[in-house]
Amino acid sequence: MKIFHTSPKKISRIEKTELFDDVLFFSDSLYYMNTESRFVYSLEIEESELLDVSSVFYDDNSDKIDDIIADLAEYADVDFETAQDLLDETQSIVDYTNDCEDLWYIQKLQAQIAKKMGYKGAIAEDEQGTVYIISCSDKFSDLKLESEE
């Protein structure tokens, strides 16, 4: 399947940041987060290569992510079970805070979980609908510039 990422600047390399790590967000249709988004990128990926976060704890490899759950529990000041619920979207972080950076932090962790469990990325839901959260450090060469507007 082909998924899309829009950016206000041309992507010449994937930079790790504290907030997003090396994560880019994709959609299965074009979207523009703001009027600054001029560059449209695509990535070809098989849905079977993505972890649906709603089923993360049904995966045989879910025992590998206790450290990430504990990290979120500390970050969000919640217990371990609530952190699990936030990661698999049983609960929403917006029930605890209105800070969008907290949502991005959880999405970054969802991408880390997917990678740790052997997937290329994660499928989750956000205010835009279905979002594909992909750790892109090793996928830069797979990004295709579709258009420059």
Helices and strands as residue ranges (DSSP letters): E 2-7, E 23-26, E 39-44, G 47-49, E 50-52, G 53-58, G 62-65, H 66-76, H 80-87, G 93-95, H 100-116, E 121-126, E 129-135, G 140-142, E 144-148
